[in-house]
Amino acid sequence: MSKQSFAFSPATKAAAKLRAAIFGPSGAGKTFSALRIAAGLGGRIAVIDTERGSASKYADRFAFDVLNLGAPTIDNYRAAIEAAGRAGYAVLIIDSLSHGWQELLAEIDRLASAKYKGNTWSAWSEGTPKQRALVDAILSFPGHVLATMRSKTEWSIENRNGKSAPVRVGLAPEQGKGIEYEFDLLLELSQDHIAQVIKDRTGRFQDKTLDKPGEAFGAELAAWLSDGDQPPADPRGAQRPDRRAESPSSAPSGAPQSARQSEASDSDPAERITEAQHRRLEALLKKAGLDRERVKAAVARWKPDIYTGAAAVHLDELSLECAEWIERQIPGWKKAVERERTAELAAADLNTALQWARDTHGWDGNAAQLAQIAADLDKQGQAAKRYAEARDGRLDPYEVRAARAQLRRAEVLRRHANSLSSVEAA
């Protein structure tokens, strides 16, 4: 058997196509921002709309073609993406990618009941290949891709002008674990339409905040993407930026772990922090009241490229660059934790829960409708809790906390629905 030869050559930047994700709570402006950025990128725009025609409301502002995807199954997403590629669109907006994830979760529940005696973990043996196929379809699109994702929404109470008011707060994006690895750019939009750049392979916008990102931002991205040699054609027509290795038999939660192991083994060790720098970092985290495990999880999720260590994250094994990145994030993390604690209290507050039911489900005061809303929320919370606790036997504090808040709110609404039923019966 002949020995395979390996030859290295100087690295050069190649022209590429954008893979960007925009996530945030309802009302953050995901669809509008995606259309503005797409206009700045240039070329014909196609929109796959699963939001019941929300993109078409902006048809007087932007020129684009739309496909309203009635049934957001993984197969339909893939067929629509491939159709847009064949039609030669320069930019594809998927609005929203979260519906595909919700549909997949529902399918997993059906499979678990029908084939696996209620074992959802076993059912993921059929669900994971479908999720991977959707990701492959996105990466194979020959133009730019902008995908919007809903974020899990909670309500917190904020003091405004001396009065308490409920405010929507966006949490994690509603999509599979590890989806962030597939994108060049991640933007988190707030209720005030401010974008936080979570990930940026251009290096120009990393960790910056952008006020209402639009056409100018899209044009800057287009200039950076077009600067470089034309990449060689992929025989399968796929453009796959930074595809991460995945375990073929695991559920979606396994993907981030595989990616971290892959990156750690392929990169040269960077300069690590000293003992004094480690003590300083620990002191800053303690002063901010941040949970060390959540900080480590954030490092592994968002910054695997500058983390130095094995599969598990140890704060005393961080690279100097990674430690500096953590310090920059501490003020924002502290505020996020404070919002979460407020949201947990708000979940148990009846008035806030009823306001949430009105705003998100159009509740009109009917007891039966409120009981159904509570039942649906409880089902979502139980499913989220099971998923969070099934990550290779380790708890994800962020997800478990959010699930518990959902269950608490469901209980508050259920009790109120029972009270209303008693009044109506009388």
N, C-alpha and C positions, 0 to 999 in steps of 0.2 A: 504494500500500500504506500503510495507516494505521500511525502510529507507536505502539508499545506503551508504555503509561504504567506507571511504577513508583512505588508509594507506601509509605512506611514508617509503622509505627504503634508505639506503646509496647509493649514486650515484657511479657508476663504469664506466670506459671507456670500450666501446665495440669495437671490430674490425669492420671496416666499408669499404665501397667502395667509391672511389673518385667521386665527381661531380665537374668538373672544366670547366671554360669557358675562352677562350683566344680571345681577340678582338683587332683590330688595323686596320690601313689603308692598302690599297693595297701595297704589297711589304714588309710588316713588318715581314713576315716569320711565319704566323700563322700555316699553314699546316706543315711545316718542324719542327717547335717547338713542335707541338702536337705529331708528330711521334717520335721525340726524347724523350719526356717525357713518352710517352706510352711504348717505349722500356725500359726505366728505371723502369717503374712499373712492367714489367715482364708479361709473358704469351702471348697467341695468340691474335693478334690484328686484328680487323675488322674496315674498313673505309666505311662510307656512304658518297659518293662523289657527291656533287651537283655542283662542280666547273669544270665540263667538263674534268675530268681526270687529274686534277692538282696533286692529291696525287700519282698517278701512275708514275709520273716523278721521284719519289724518290724510286722506286722499287729496284733499284740497291744498295740502302743504307740500306733499312729496309725490314724485312720480314712481310708481312701483306696480308690480303685478302680484296678485294674492291668490293663494289656494287655501280655502277654508277647510280644514281637516276635521270632519265631523266625528270620526271615531279615532281617537289618538292612540292607536295600538302601535307597537314597535314596528310591525311590518308596514303599516301605513306611513309612518315617519320615514322609514327607509325608502319606500317607493317614491314618496314625494321629493326627498333629497336627490335621489337618482334622476328623477324627471327634471328637476331644476338644473342639474349638471348637464343633461343632454340638451336642454334648451339654451345653454350658453350664458346663463346669468352670471354677472361679475360678482354680485354680492347676494348671499342668502341669509335671511333673517328667520330664525326658528322661534316663534313666539306662541307658546312657551314650551320649553323642554321639560318642565315639571309635570305636565299632563301625561307624558310617556312613562315617567316614573310611577305616578299614581296608578296608571293602568296596569303597569307591571306588578305592583304590589297587590292589586286586586286579583290579578291572574295567579300570583303565588298562593294567595289564600284559597282560591278555587282548586288549584292543583293539590294543595296540602289536604284539603277536605276529600277530594275525589280519589287521590292516588297514594297519599303518604300518611294516612290515618291522623291527619291534623298536624304533622311535623313540617313546619314551614322551612326549617333548615334544609331538610332533604329536598323540598320543592325547589330550592334555589339551584339545584343541579340542572334544572331546565331553564330557570330564569336568568342565570348568569350569562350563558351564551347569547341570549337575546339582547341583554344590556350591552354586551361587548359588540354585537353586530350593529347596534345603533351608533355606538362610538366610532366604529370603523366606517360607517356610512358618512358620518360628519367629517372625519379626517380625509376621506376619499373625495370629497367635493372639490372640483377643480378651481373654485373661486374663493372669495372671502366668506367666512361664516360668523354671524353674530347670533348667539343663542341667549334668550332671556330665561331666567329661572325665578320662580316665586321663592320667597324665603318664608320660613315658618314665622308666623306673626303672633305677637303677644301684645297685650295692653299694659302700659305702665301709667302711673299717676304722676304728673308733673305739676309743679306750682308755677302758674303763669299769671303775673299781675295780681298776686295775692290770692288767686283762686286755684283750686285743684281741678285739673282737666285730664281726661283719659287721652293718651297718645299712643299711636301704633308704633311698635318696635319690631324691626326685622331681625331674625336670628339666622340660623344656618339655611343655605339653599335647599330646596326640596328636589333633590336628585340623589343618585347613588354615591356612596362613599368612593372617593378617589377620582370623581369626575373632573376635579380641578386640574389634575395632571395633564389632561388632554388639551388644555387651552394655553395660548400664548399670553392672554390678557384676561384678568379677572377684575371686574368692577363691582363694588358693593354700593348700591344707591340708598340714600337715606330718604326719609319722608320729605325732606327739604330739597330733594333733587341734587344733593351733593354726593359725588362719587369718590369713594376711597379705593385707590389702586392697590389691590391685594397682591397681585402678581403681574409682572411686566417683563417680558423677555427683551424688549427694546432697551431696557435699562434707563430710559429717559423719565419715566413717570412713577417708578417703584415707590410705594409708601406715600405718594402725594395725594392731596385732595383736589378734586376738579369741580368747579361750580358749573353745573348743567353742561356736561360734556356734549359737544355737538360737531358741526361740520368742520371746524378748524382742527379739532382733535382728530377726526377721521382723516383729514388731509395730511397731518403730521405722521400718522401711522402709515398711510399709503406711501409717503416719501421714504420712510425707513424700510418698509417691506420691499419696495421696488429697487432699492440700492443694493446691487450685488450681481453676481453671475446668475444666469438662468440655470435652475437646477435641471439635472438630467431627467428625462421622462421615466416615470415609474411604469413598469410593464403592466401593472394592474390599474394604472391611472390614479393611484392613491398618493396623497401628500400626507405624511404621518409625522408631524412634528413631535419629537420627544415622547414616542409611544412607550409606555411603561410595561414591564413584564407583569403578568398576572398568573395567579395559581389557577389551573384549568378546572379544578373541582371545587373551588371555594365560592361562597356567596360574595356579593359586591364588597362587603366590609373587608375582605382579604386583600383587596388591591393596594391600598396604601402601604401595608406592611411589605408586600413584595417590592414596591417601588423603592422604599427606603433601603432595603437590603441591596437592591441592584445598584443604587447610586453610591452607597457607601463603599462598595467593593470596587467601583470603577474609577473613583476619584482619588487624586493624590491627597495625602493628609495636609490640612492647612494648619497654620499656627494656632495652637490651642491657648485658652486663657490660663493665666497664672492662678495660683491659690488665692492671692490677694484679690484678683479680679473676680474669682468665683465667690468669695465671701461678700464682696460688694454687691454682686448680682443677687445673691440670696437675701441680703439686707433690703435691697430695693423691692424685691418681690414681697417680702414680709411686711414692709411698711405700707405697700399698696393693698395688702390683704388679698393677694392673688394665690390661688391654689397651684402648687408646684406641678401637680400631675397635668393640669389643664395647660399650663405653660409648655410643658414638655410635649404634650399632644399637638399644640399649635406649631411648635418648631418642626415636629416630624411631618405635619400636614402641609405647611406653607413654605417651609424653607429647607427641604431635604438636600438641596444643592449646596448649601453652605454649612450643613451640619457635619461635624466630624465625629464618628463613633460607630458603634455596631447597630444591631437592629433596634435596640432600646435606646432612648435618649437619656443621657446623664448630664446634668448641668455642669459638672466639673470636667466634662470631656468636650465641651463646645469649642468650636473654632472662635477666634477673636471676632471675626466678621459676624458670626451668628449671635454672639453675646451682645455686640453693639446693636444689632437689629432688634433683639429682645428689649433692650433699654429704650429704644425709640417707640416700641409698641406699648410699654407699660401704662402711660397715661390713658390711651384709648381702651386698653383692656380693663383698667380700673373702672372707667365709666360704664363699660359694657356689663361688668359684674354688678355694679350698682343698679343698672337698669333691670338686670335679671332678678335681683332681689326684690325690687319694686314690683316687677311683673308677677312674681310669685305671690306677693301680698295682694296684688290686684286680682289674681285668679280666684282668690277666696272672697272677693268683694262682690256682693250681689249686684249693685248698681252698675259696676264696670262690666260684669259678665253679661247683664241684660243689654247694655250698650253694644257690646261685642256681637251679641246675637242679632240685634237690629241691623248693624252695619254690614256684617258678613253674610247673614242668612235672610235678611229682610223679615225678621220676626215681627208680627203685627199684634202680639198680645194673646194669641191663641195658645191654650195650655197643651193641646196635643202636638202642635208644631214645635213648641219649646221642648217637650219630652223627646221628640224625634231628634232635635238638634243636640240635646244632651246625650242621647244614645249614640249618635254618630261620632260626637267628640270623644266619648268614652272609648269607642272602638278604635279610633285613631290613636288615642293615648296609649291604649294597651298594646297596639301593634308597634308603635314607636318605642315603647319601653322594652318589648321583647327584642326588637332589632338592635337597640342600643346595648342590651345586655348580652348579645350573642356575638360580640366581636372577639372571636378567639378566646372566649371565656373572660374577657376583661371588660370592665364597665367603662362607658364613655360618660363622664360626669355631665358634660354639656347636654348631651341628648337625653340622659335619664332625668335631668332636672327639668328640661322642657316638657318631657312626657308626664312627669308628676304634676306639673302646673296644668296641663290639659285635663288630667284626671280629676284634679281638685275643682277646676271650673265646671267640668261635667257634673260632678256631684252637687255643686251649688245650684246649677240650672235644673237638675232633676228634682231637687227638693222644692224649688220654687214652682216647677210645673205641677207637682203633686198638690201644692197649696192652692194653685189656681184651679186645678180640677175640682177640688173640694168646694171652692167658692162657686164655681159654675154649676156644680151638682145641686148646691143649696138653692 
